[in-house]
Amino acid sequence: MHEPTCTIFFVLFLAATTYYNNYFNLFIHHISHTKKGQNEVPKKVLNIHIVPHTHDDVGWLKTVDQYYYGRNNSIQHACVSCILDSVIYALKSDPQRKFTYVEMAFFSMWWEEQTTEIKQIVKELVQNGQLSFANGGWCMHDEATTHYMGMIDQTSLGHDFLKRELDFVPTVAWQLDPFGHSSTQSSLLGSVAGFDAIYFGRIDYQDLQQRHLTRNCEGIWDSSPNLNETAIFWGLTGSYSGNYGAPDGFCFDVLCDNEPLIGLDRNQLHSRVKDFLNDIKLQADRTRGNHVMLTMGSDFQYQNAMVNFKNLDLLIITINNWENISSLFSDYDEVQAFYSTPEIYTEKKYEEYINPNNFNDSKIEYEIKRDDFFPYSDCDHCFWTGYFTSRPGLKRLERVGSSFLQISRQIQAFFLDDEAVIGEIKGTKRILELEKAMGIVQHHDGVSGTSKQHVAYDYAKKVQFGINEAASFVEDAMKNIFQT
């Protein structure tokens, strides 16, 4: 009687002991791993945003049409239609690649020439984030000699095009090349226009040197004494060199003579990429946070985009597989390079600003700028101020054209809701010619007066043609009004 009972009791005791031992071991394992997780210091990662882009002047050494079609290359080798054709092919070839475009005066010309199939490809590239648009205006307008109405009009014209054709809304201002930057740009054409950030290349060389020393190459710009909530994030491009291109020695475009990475042996590639990483370290030491942006492109580059992207592909792969990165970056445990856009970069800078514990040891404190970036000087006694008054005839014509555009729009408003008035009397197409011309002349080599003489003539010709077209509409509209 007692022997089976003792056996059963012994078996139950062993089972219970095993269960509680296992439970205790699991508990100890959980506690040890929890403590280990709490004591672990997260890796500090430097994120390198590779931003391929091109800066396509809407007139400068050549006219708008010459630049677009690649004519008159004896002056400058530039073909914007070739750039767009080449970039779309390169993006389609690899979903990891990204590209940023700016000037809608050119993009709209290219868009009108494309087949339905190509347009669908472009829409897909925009939707998946490979093709992005910064600024999104008809041009990259000047900030010193323009009137704020002209700045608003050309920006709105480009944004309307992007929204209508691609359902895209730009969120970043991209003023790389204008010769100084106004408080109007940061407030009225910045945060008020819906932009989250503004990036540019040119500031006074003494200001630039000081910002290098104080790590203030990015910051907050709050310049309006009258408007509320106009603060906007701003940053320098071109690795804070005072321009907007790639680091010295690393321009892989067919227009550059820098040695490409493609074709190098392992030791040569290692040496070149090490030089690149040293440049990145210098850039990272001149700003705050764990994200830096490299603007990999310049004037009319990417005419053979596959050359650029193949070198950038290899650069990114080599950086991300670099061994013992701490030997170059003592402040970082890891470095990550990847294709990016100004929008993505801005989002990451915002994230690390509002969540410092996820990225930094302490909250990032950016300097707040209240005034403008004028005048611009790039060396001793090299002030870019003469263009404030150069080509006064073109400056006058631009103001006349802008005023007449406003008049034409006001008269057009009489007919927009009148179903009885159709066709050309409404004036949409004829006013559009003036809108496009005024959008082009706002360019920082247009109304500024810094273009070649034959280009200045072409600006004037386009504006006058637009005025004539709008005047014919006004004449027809007035006849219609007084006849009724």
PEPEDA-V929444 format. One record per residue. N is the residue number from 1. RES is the residue in three letters. SS is DSSP state (H for helix, E for strand, - for the rest). PHI is phi in radians with two decimals (* if undefined). Layout:
n:N res:RES ss:SS phi:PHI
n:N res:RES ss:SS phi:PHI
//
This chain:
n:1 res:MET ss:- phi:*
n:2 res:HIS ss:H phi:-1.37
n:3 res:GLU ss:H phi:-1.14
n:4 res:PRO ss:H phi:-1.12
n:5 res:THR ss:H phi:-1.11
n:6 res:CYS ss:H phi:-1.12
n:7 res:THR ss:H phi:-1.12
n:8 res:ILE ss:H phi:-1.10
n:9 res:PHE ss:H phi:-1.08
n:10 res:PHE ss:H phi:-1.16
n:11 res:VAL ss:H phi:-1.12
n:12 res:LEU ss:H phi:-1.09
n:13 res:PHE ss:H phi:-1.12
n:14 res:LEU ss:H phi:-1.09
n:15 res:ALA ss:H phi:-1.10
n:16 res:ALA ss:H phi:-1.14
n:17 res:THR ss:H phi:-1.11
n:18 res:THR ss:H phi:-1.06
n:19 res:TYR ss:H phi:-1.07
n:20 res:TYR ss:H phi:-1.24
n:21 res:ASN ss:H phi:-1.13
n:22 res:ASN ss:H phi:-1.10
n:23 res:TYR ss:H phi:-1.09
n:24 res:PHE ss:H phi:-1.12
n:25 res:ASN ss:H phi:-1.13
n:26 res:LEU ss:H phi:-1.09
n:27 res:PHE ss:H phi:-1.12
n:28 res:ILE ss:H phi:-1.11
n:29 res:HIS ss:H phi:-1.08
n:30 res:HIS ss:H phi:-1.14
n:31 res:ILE ss:H phi:-1.11
n:32 res:SER ss:H phi:-1.12
n:33 res:HIS ss:H phi:-1.26
n:34 res:THR ss:H phi:-1.12
n:35 res:LYS ss:H phi:-1.12
n:36 res:LYS ss:H phi:-1.10
n:37 res:GLY ss:H phi:-1.13
n:38 res:GLN ss:H phi:-1.23
n:39 res:ASN ss:H phi:-1.51
n:40 res:GLU ss:- phi:-1.18
n:41 res:VAL ss:- phi:-1.63
n:42 res:PRO ss:- phi:-1.08
n:43 res:LYS ss:- phi:-1.12
n:44 res:LYS ss:- phi:-1.70
n:45 res:VAL ss:E phi:-2.00
n:46 res:LEU ss:E phi:-1.64
n:47 res:ASN ss:E phi:-1.76
n:48 res:ILE ss:E phi:-1.83
n:49 res:HIS ss:E phi:-1.57
n:50 res:ILE ss:E phi:-1.53
n:51 res:VAL ss:E phi:-2.01
n:52 res:PRO ss:E phi:-1.21
n:53 res:HIS ss:E phi:-2.78
n:54 res:THR ss:- phi:-2.32
n:55 res:HIS ss:E phi:-1.92
n:56 res:ASP ss:- phi:-1.94
n:57 res:ASP ss:- phi:-1.07
n:58 res:VAL ss:- phi:-1.45
n:59 res:GLY ss:- phi:1.70
n:60 res:TRP ss:- phi:-2.98
n:61 res:LEU ss:- phi:-1.43
n:62 res:LYS ss:- phi:-2.23
n:63 res:THR ss:- phi:-1.31
n:64 res:VAL ss:H phi:-1.01
n:65 res:ASP ss:H phi:-1.16
n:66 res:GLN ss:H phi:-1.10
n:67 res:TYR ss:H phi:-1.15
n:68 res:TYR ss:H phi:-1.14
n:69 res:TYR ss:H phi:-1.55
n:70 res:GLY ss:- phi:1.35
n:71 res:ARG ss:- phi:-1.54
n:72 res:ASN ss:- phi:0.97
n:73 res:ASN ss:- phi:-1.26
n:74 res:SER ss:- phi:-1.16
n:75 res:ILE ss:- phi:-1.47
n:76 res:GLN ss:- phi:-2.76
n:77 res:HIS ss:- phi:-1.40
n:78 res:ALA ss:- phi:-2.72
n:79 res:CYS ss:- phi:-2.56
n:80 res:VAL ss:H phi:-1.19
n:81 res:SER ss:H phi:-1.07
n:82 res:CYS ss:H phi:-1.15
n:83 res:ILE ss:H phi:-1.05
n:84 res:LEU ss:H phi:-1.16
n:85 res:ASP ss:H phi:-1.01
n:86 res:SER ss:H phi:-1.21
n:87 res:VAL ss:H phi:-1.15
n:88 res:ILE ss:H phi:-1.06
n:89 res:TYR ss:H phi:-1.09
n:90 res:ALA ss:H phi:-1.16
n:91 res:LEU ss:H phi:-1.17
n:92 res:LYS ss:H phi:-1.12
n:93 res:SER ss:H phi:-1.30
n:94 res:ASP ss:- phi:-2.61
n:95 res:PRO ss:- phi:-1.18
n:96 res:GLN ss:- phi:-1.38
n:97 res:ARG ss:- phi:-1.34
n:98 res:LYS ss:- phi:-2.37
n:99 res:PHE ss:E phi:-2.64
n:100 res:THR ss:E phi:-2.06
n:101 res:TYR ss:E phi:-2.08
n:102 res:VAL ss:- phi:-2.24
n:103 res:GLU ss:- phi:-1.53
n:104 res:MET ss:H phi:-1.30
n:105 res:ALA ss:H phi:-1.01
n:106 res:PHE ss:H phi:-1.38
n:107 res:PHE ss:H phi:-1.10
n:108 res:SER ss:H phi:-1.16
n:109 res:MET ss:H phi:-1.08
n:110 res:TRP ss:H phi:-1.16
n:111 res:TRP ss:H phi:-1.05
n:112 res:GLU ss:H phi:-1.16
n:113 res:GLU ss:- phi:-1.57
n:114 res:GLN ss:- phi:-1.51
n:115 res:THR ss:- phi:-1.34
n:116 res:THR ss:H phi:-1.04
n:117 res:GLU ss:H phi:-1.13
n:118 res:ILE ss:H phi:-1.15
n:119 res:LYS ss:H phi:-1.05
n:120 res:GLN ss:H phi:-1.17
n:121 res:ILE ss:H phi:-1.07
n:122 res:VAL ss:H phi:-1.08
n:123 res:LYS ss:H phi:-1.06
n:124 res:GLU ss:H phi:-1.17
n:125 res:LEU ss:H phi:-1.13
n:126 res:VAL ss:H phi:-1.22
n:127 res:GLN ss:H phi:-1.12
n:128 res:ASN ss:- phi:-1.58
n:129 res:GLY ss:- phi:1.48
n:130 res:GLN ss:- phi:-1.35
n:131 res:LEU ss:E phi:-1.86
n:132 res:SER ss:E phi:-2.20
n:133 res:PHE ss:E phi:-2.20
n:134 res:ALA ss:- phi:-1.89
n:135 res:ASN ss:- phi:1.19
n:136 res:GLY ss:- phi:1.33
n:137 res:GLY ss:- phi:-1.39
n:138 res:TRP ss:- phi:-1.16
n:139 res:CYS ss:- phi:-2.61
n:140 res:MET ss:- phi:-1.79
n:141 res:HIS ss:E phi:-1.25
n:142 res:ASP ss:- phi:-1.21
n:143 res:GLU ss:- phi:-2.07
n:144 res:ALA ss:- phi:-1.87
n:145 res:THR ss:- phi:-1.79
n:146 res:THR ss:- phi:-1.45
n:147 res:HIS ss:- phi:-1.61
n:148 res:TYR ss:H phi:-1.09
n:149 res:MET ss:H phi:-1.15
n:150 res:GLY ss:H phi:-1.13
n:151 res:MET ss:H phi:-1.11
n:152 res:ILE ss:H phi:-1.16
n:153 res:ASP ss:H phi:-1.07
n:154 res:GLN ss:H phi:-1.22
n:155 res:THR ss:H phi:-1.18
n:156 res:SER ss:H phi:-1.12
n:157 res:LEU ss:H phi:-1.06
n:158 res:GLY ss:H phi:-1.18
n:159 res:HIS ss:H phi:-1.14
n:160 res:ASP ss:H phi:-1.06
n:161 res:PHE ss:H phi:-1.07
n:162 res:LEU ss:H phi:-1.11
n:163 res:LYS ss:H phi:-1.19
n:164 res:ARG ss:H phi:-1.20
n:165 res:GLU ss:H phi:-1.58
n:166 res:LEU ss:H phi:-2.20
n:167 res:ASP ss:- phi:0.93
n:168 res:PHE ss:- phi:-2.06
n:169 res:VAL ss:- phi:-2.13
n:170 res:PRO ss:- phi:-1.12
n:171 res:THR ss:- phi:-2.14
n:172 res:VAL ss:E phi:-2.30
n:173 res:ALA ss:E phi:-1.43
n:174 res:TRP ss:E phi:-2.39
n:175 res:GLN ss:E phi:-1.87
n:176 res:LEU ss:- phi:-1.13
n:177 res:ASP ss:- phi:-1.92
n:178 res:PRO ss:- phi:-0.98
n:179 res:PHE ss:- phi:-1.64
n:180 res:GLY ss:- phi:1.95
n:181 res:HIS ss:E phi:-2.42
n:182 res:SER ss:- phi:-1.70
n:183 res:SER ss:H phi:-1.16
n:184 res:THR ss:H phi:-1.08
n:185 res:GLN ss:H phi:-1.11
n:186 res:SER ss:H phi:-1.25
n:187 res:SER ss:H phi:-1.69
n:188 res:LEU ss:H phi:-1.17
n:189 res:LEU ss:H phi:-1.75
n:190 res:GLY ss:H phi:-2.02
n:191 res:SER ss:H phi:-1.14
n:192 res:VAL ss:- phi:-1.13
n:193 res:ALA ss:- phi:-1.41
n:194 res:GLY ss:- phi:1.67
n:195 res:PHE ss:- phi:-1.47
n:196 res:ASP ss:- phi:-1.61
n:197 res:ALA ss:E phi:-2.76
n:198 res:ILE ss:E phi:-2.36
n:199 res:TYR ss:E phi:-2.16
n:200 res:PHE ss:E phi:-2.70
n:201 res:GLY ss:- phi:-1.84
n:202 res:ARG ss:- phi:-1.66
n:203 res:ILE ss:- phi:-2.40
n:204 res:ASP ss:- phi:-0.94
n:205 res:TYR ss:H phi:-1.10
n:206 res:GLN ss:H phi:-1.24
n:207 res:ASP ss:H phi:-1.09
n:208 res:LEU ss:H phi:-1.09
n:209 res:GLN ss:H phi:-1.06
n:210 res:GLN ss:H phi:-1.14
n:211 res:ARG ss:H phi:-1.20
n:212 res:HIS ss:H phi:-1.03
n:213 res:LEU ss:H phi:-1.25
n:214 res:THR ss:H phi:-1.77
n:215 res:ARG ss:- phi:1.04
n:216 res:ASN ss:- phi:-2.07
n:217 res:CYS ss:- phi:-1.44
n:218 res:GLU ss:E phi:-2.45
n:219 res:GLY ss:E phi:-3.11
n:220 res:ILE ss:E phi:-1.94
n:221 res:TRP ss:E phi:-2.00
n:222 res:ASP ss:- phi:-2.26
n:223 res:SER ss:- phi:-1.81
n:224 res:SER ss:- phi:-1.57
n:225 res:PRO ss:- phi:-1.41
n:226 res:ASN ss:- phi:-1.97
n:227 res:LEU ss:- phi:-1.51
n:228 res:ASN ss:- phi:-1.58
n:229 res:GLU ss:- phi:0.93
n:230 res:THR ss:- phi:-1.88
n:231 res:ALA ss:- phi:-1.11
n:232 res:ILE ss:E phi:-2.51
n:233 res:PHE ss:E phi:-1.29
n:234 res:TRP ss:E phi:-2.27
n:235 res:GLY ss:E phi:-2.71
n:236 res:LEU ss:E phi:-1.54
n:237 res:THR ss:- phi:-1.91
n:238 res:GLY ss:H phi:1.10
n:239 res:SER ss:H phi:0.96
n:240 res:TYR ss:H phi:1.10
n:241 res:SER ss:- phi:-1.67
n:242 res:GLY ss:- phi:1.68
n:243 res:ASN ss:- phi:-2.50
n:244 res:TYR ss:- phi:-2.57
n:245 res:GLY ss:- phi:-1.75
n:246 res:ALA ss:- phi:-1.29
n:247 res:PRO ss:- phi:-0.98
n:248 res:ASP ss:- phi:-0.94
n:249 res:GLY ss:- phi:1.58
n:250 res:PHE ss:- phi:-2.23
n:251 res:CYS ss:- phi:-1.55
n:252 res:PHE ss:- phi:-1.72
n:253 res:ASP ss:- phi:-1.32
n:254 res:VAL ss:- phi:-1.15
n:255 res:LEU ss:- phi:-1.44
n:256 res:CYS ss:- phi:-1.78
n:257 res:ASP ss:- phi:-1.93
n:258 res:ASN ss:- phi:-1.24
n:259 res:GLU ss:- phi:-1.17
n:260 res:PRO ss:- phi:-1.28
n:261 res:LEU ss:- phi:-1.45
n:262 res:ILE ss:- phi:-1.07
n:263 res:GLY ss:- phi:1.73
n:264 res:LEU ss:- phi:-1.37
n:265 res:ASP ss:- phi:-1.36
n:266 res:ARG ss:H phi:-1.04
n:267 res:ASN ss:H phi:-1.17
n:268 res:GLN ss:H phi:-1.12
n:269 res:LEU ss:H phi:-1.10
n:270 res:HIS ss:H phi:-1.06
n:271 res:SER ss:H phi:-1.15
n:272 res:ARG ss:H phi:-1.16
n:273 res:VAL ss:H phi:-1.21
n:274 res:LYS ss:H phi:-1.10
n:275 res:ASP ss:H phi:-1.07
n:276 res:PHE ss:H phi:-1.09
n:277 res:LEU ss:H phi:-1.13
n:278 res:ASN ss:H phi:-1.13
n:279 res:ASP ss:H phi:-1.13
n:280 res:ILE ss:H phi:-1.13
n:281 res:LYS ss:H phi:-1.06
n:282 res:LEU ss:H phi:-1.09
n:283 res:GLN ss:H phi:-1.14
n:284 res:ALA ss:H phi:-1.09
n:285 res:ASP ss:- phi:-1.33
n:286 res:ARG ss:- phi:-1.87
n:287 res:THR ss:- phi:-2.45
n:288 res:ARG ss:- phi:-2.11
n:289 res:GLY ss:- phi:1.74
n:290 res:ASN ss:- phi:-1.90
n:291 res:HIS ss:E phi:-2.24
n:292 res:VAL ss:E phi:-2.29
n:293 res:MET ss:E phi:-1.98
n:294 res:LEU ss:E phi:-1.93
n:295 res:THR ss:E phi:-1.50
n:296 res:MET ss:E phi:-1.64
n:297 res:GLY ss:- phi:2.92
n:298 res:SER ss:- phi:-2.79
n:299 res:ASP ss:E phi:-1.05
n:300 res:PHE ss:- phi:0.93
n:301 res:GLN ss:- phi:-1.60
n:302 res:TYR ss:- phi:1.36
n:303 res:GLN ss:- phi:-1.22
n:304 res:ASN ss:- phi:-2.23
n:305 res:ALA ss:H phi:-1.12
n:306 res:MET ss:H phi:-1.09
n:307 res:VAL ss:H phi:-1.09
n:308 res:ASN ss:H phi:-1.08
n:309 res:PHE ss:H phi:-1.21
n:310 res:LYS ss:H phi:-1.10
n:311 res:ASN ss:H phi:-1.23
n:312 res:LEU ss:H phi:-1.18
n:313 res:ASP ss:H phi:-0.98
n:314 res:LEU ss:H phi:-1.16
n:315 res:LEU ss:H phi:-1.06
n:316 res:ILE ss:H phi:-1.12
n:317 res:ILE ss:H phi:-1.07
n:318 res:THR ss:H phi:-1.14
n:319 res:ILE ss:H phi:-1.09
n:320 res:ASN ss:H phi:-1.25
n:321 res:ASN ss:- phi:-1.90
n:322 res:TRP ss:- phi:-1.24
n:323 res:GLU ss:- phi:-1.61
n:324 res:ASN ss:- phi:0.98
n:325 res:ILE ss:H phi:-1.16
n:326 res:SER ss:H phi:-1.13
n:327 res:SER ss:H phi:-1.21
n:328 res:LEU ss:- phi:-1.76
n:329 res:PHE ss:- phi:-2.09
n:330 res:SER ss:- phi:-1.19
n:331 res:ASP ss:- phi:-1.56
n:332 res:TYR ss:- phi:-2.27
n:333 res:ASP ss:- phi:-1.60
n:334 res:GLU ss:E phi:-2.69
n:335 res:VAL ss:E phi:-2.23
n:336 res:GLN ss:E phi:-2.13
n:337 res:ALA ss:E phi:-2.01
n:338 res:PHE ss:E phi:-2.85
n:339 res:TYR ss:E phi:-1.17
n:340 res:SER ss:- phi:-2.63
n:341 res:THR ss:- phi:-2.36
n:342 res:PRO ss:H phi:-1.02
n:343 res:GLU ss:H phi:-1.14
n:344 res:ILE ss:H phi:-1.11
n:345 res:TYR ss:H phi:-1.05
n:346 res:THR ss:H phi:-1.09
n:347 res:GLU ss:H phi:-1.05
n:348 res:LYS ss:H phi:-1.22
n:349 res:LYS ss:H phi:-1.13
n:350 res:TYR ss:H phi:-1.19
n:351 res:GLU ss:H phi:-1.07
n:352 res:GLU ss:H phi:-1.28
n:353 res:TYR ss:H phi:-1.32
n:354 res:ILE ss:H phi:-1.53
n:355 res:ASN ss:- phi:-2.19
n:356 res:PRO ss:H phi:-1.09
n:357 res:ASN ss:H phi:-1.18
n:358 res:ASN ss:H phi:-1.43
n:359 res:PHE ss:- phi:-2.24
n:360 res:ASN ss:- phi:-2.35
n:361 res:ASP ss:- phi:-1.28
n:362 res:SER ss:- phi:-2.53
n:363 res:LYS ss:- phi:-1.14
n:364 res:ILE ss:- phi:-1.33
n:365 res:GLU ss:- phi:-1.98
n:366 res:TYR ss:- phi:-1.61
n:367 res:GLU ss:- phi:-1.21
n:368 res:ILE ss:E phi:-1.77
n:369 res:LYS ss:E phi:-1.73
n:370 res:ARG ss:- phi:-1.93
n:371 res:ASP ss:- phi:-1.89
n:372 res:ASP ss:- phi:-1.81
n:373 res:PHE ss:E phi:-1.94
n:374 res:PHE ss:- phi:-2.12
n:375 res:PRO ss:- phi:-1.35
n:376 res:TYR ss:- phi:-1.73
n:377 res:SER ss:E phi:-2.42
n:378 res:ASP ss:- phi:-1.86
n:379 res:CYS ss:- phi:-2.95
n:380 res:ASP ss:- phi:-1.03
n:381 res:HIS ss:- phi:1.04
n:382 res:CYS ss:- phi:-2.13
n:383 res:PHE ss:E phi:-1.43
n:384 res:TRP ss:- phi:-1.58
n:385 res:THR ss:- phi:-2.18
n:386 res:GLY ss:H phi:-1.09
n:387 res:TYR ss:H phi:-1.24
n:388 res:PHE ss:H phi:-1.05
n:389 res:THR ss:- phi:-2.19
n:390 res:SER ss:- phi:-1.25
n:391 res:ARG ss:- phi:0.85
n:392 res:PRO ss:H phi:-1.07
n:393 res:GLY ss:H phi:-1.10
n:394 res:LEU ss:H phi:-1.19
n:395 res:LYS ss:H phi:-1.08
n:396 res:ARG ss:H phi:-1.12
n:397 res:LEU ss:H phi:-1.10
n:398 res:GLU ss:H phi:-1.09
n:399 res:ARG ss:H phi:-1.18
n:400 res:VAL ss:H phi:-1.10
n:401 res:GLY ss:H phi:-1.07
n:402 res:SER ss:H phi:-1.13
n:403 res:SER ss:H phi:-1.11
n:404 res:PHE ss:H phi:-1.18
n:405 res:LEU ss:H phi:-1.10
n:406 res:GLN ss:H phi:-1.14
n:407 res:ILE ss:H phi:-1.08
n:408 res:SER ss:H phi:-1.07
n:409 res:ARG ss:H phi:-1.15
n:410 res:GLN ss:H phi:-1.13
n:411 res:ILE ss:H phi:-1.20
n:412 res:GLN ss:H phi:-1.05
n:413 res:ALA ss:- phi:-1.05
n:414 res:PHE ss:- phi:-1.11
n:415 res:PHE ss:- phi:-1.91
n:416 res:LEU ss:- phi:-1.08
n:417 res:ASP ss:- phi:-1.77
n:418 res:ASP ss:- phi:-1.65
n:419 res:GLU ss:- phi:-1.17
n:420 res:ALA ss:- phi:-1.29
n:421 res:VAL ss:- phi:-1.72
n:422 res:ILE ss:- phi:-2.25
n:423 res:GLY ss:H phi:1.19
n:424 res:GLU ss:H phi:-1.19
n:425 res:ILE ss:H phi:-1.10
n:426 res:LYS ss:H phi:-1.18
n:427 res:GLY ss:- phi:1.35
n:428 res:THR ss:H phi:-1.02
n:429 res:LYS ss:H phi:-1.19
n:430 res:ARG ss:H phi:-1.23
n:431 res:ILE ss:H phi:-1.24
n:432 res:LEU ss:H phi:-1.05
n:433 res:GLU ss:H phi:-1.05
n:434 res:LEU ss:H phi:-1.25
n:435 res:GLU ss:H phi:-1.06
n:436 res:LYS ss:H phi:-1.13
n:437 res:ALA ss:H phi:-1.10
n:438 res:MET ss:H phi:-1.19
n:439 res:GLY ss:H phi:-1.13
n:440 res:ILE ss:H phi:-1.19
n:441 res:VAL ss:H phi:-1.26
n:442 res:GLN ss:- phi:-1.26
n:443 res:HIS ss:E phi:-0.92
n:444 res:HIS ss:- phi:-1.24
n:445 res:ASP ss:- phi:-1.99
n:446 res:GLY ss:- phi:-1.67
n:447 res:VAL ss:- phi:-1.06
n:448 res:SER ss:- phi:-1.14
n:449 res:GLY ss:- phi:1.49
n:450 res:THR ss:- phi:-1.75
n:451 res:SER ss:- phi:-1.54
n:452 res:LYS ss:- phi:-1.18
n:453 res:GLN ss:H phi:-1.07
n:454 res:HIS ss:H phi:-1.16
n:455 res:VAL ss:H phi:-1.30
n:456 res:ALA ss:H phi:-1.06
n:457 res:TYR ss:H phi:-1.05
n:458 res:ASP ss:H phi:-1.16
n:459 res:TYR ss:H phi:-1.00
n:460 res:ALA ss:H phi:-1.09
n:461 res:LYS ss:H phi:-1.07
n:462 res:LYS ss:H phi:-1.15
n:463 res:VAL ss:H phi:-1.13
n:464 res:GLN ss:H phi:-1.13
n:465 res:PHE ss:H phi:-1.06
n:466 res:GLY ss:H phi:-1.10
n:467 res:ILE ss:H phi:-1.08
n:468 res:ASN ss:H phi:-1.09
n:469 res:GLU ss:H phi:-1.13
n:470 res:ALA ss:H phi:-1.16
n:471 res:ALA ss:H phi:-1.15
n:472 res:SER ss:H phi:-1.14
n:473 res:PHE ss:H phi:-1.15
n:474 res:VAL ss:H phi:-1.03
n:475 res:GLU ss:H phi:-1.06
n:476 res:ASP ss:H phi:-1.12
n:477 res:ALA ss:H phi:-1.15
n:478 res:MET ss:H phi:-1.13
n:479 res:LYS ss:H phi:-1.07
n:480 res:ASN ss:H phi:-1.12
n:481 res:ILE ss:H phi:-1.14
n:482 res:PHE ss:H phi:-1.34
n:483 res:GLN ss:H phi:-1.24
n:484 res:THR ss:- phi:-1.54
//
